[in-house]
Amino acid sequence: MNFRIGHGYDVHRLQEGLQLVLGGVAIPYEKGFVAHSDGDVAIHAICDALLGAAAMGDIGLHFPDTADEFAGIDSKVLLRRVVALLTEQGYRIGNVDCTIRMQRPKLRPYIDTMRHTLADAMGVDDDQVSVKATTTEHLGFEGREEGVSVSAVALIYRA
């Protein structure tokens, strides 16, 4: 088998009065993402990890934030399109792992739903998707609740 590994990273600023969507799940919170799409940094980082593993560029190349067609788009749509691009090239997803850095709210109650939602969007089993969350102990922009960052890794393969 031909195994390939990719890494992705994304960050978005938080602002009061906007919707917070992480891992495809709407989370009740007083702040949400300032972004061209729904701002789902977890999905964006996963898209970059998958695209990077296949040496197919990044999310901005395929879905530019200057294109009106992506304004306010549900990031799960972008993830499905990335998976379709990989499938066209003969790749399958082995697993995906991401870490969300956010001070508040606590994400543990949403992790299992995120895993299931992400797995469904990628057409894989839940046990192929890992989502972890951590605070930054009030350090940096995440700790000051100014934004959220996510890193992701993905293993893809050709059978």
Buried (B, 14 or more C-beta within 10 A) or exposed (E): EEEBEBEBBBBBBBBEEBEBBBBBBEBEBEBBBEBBBBBBBBBBBBBBBBBBBBEBEBBEEBBEEEEEEBEEBBBBBBBBBBBEBBEEEEBBBBBBBBBBBBBEBEBEEBBEBBBBBBBBBBEBEEEBBBBEBEBBEEEEBBBEBEBBBBBBBBBBBEE
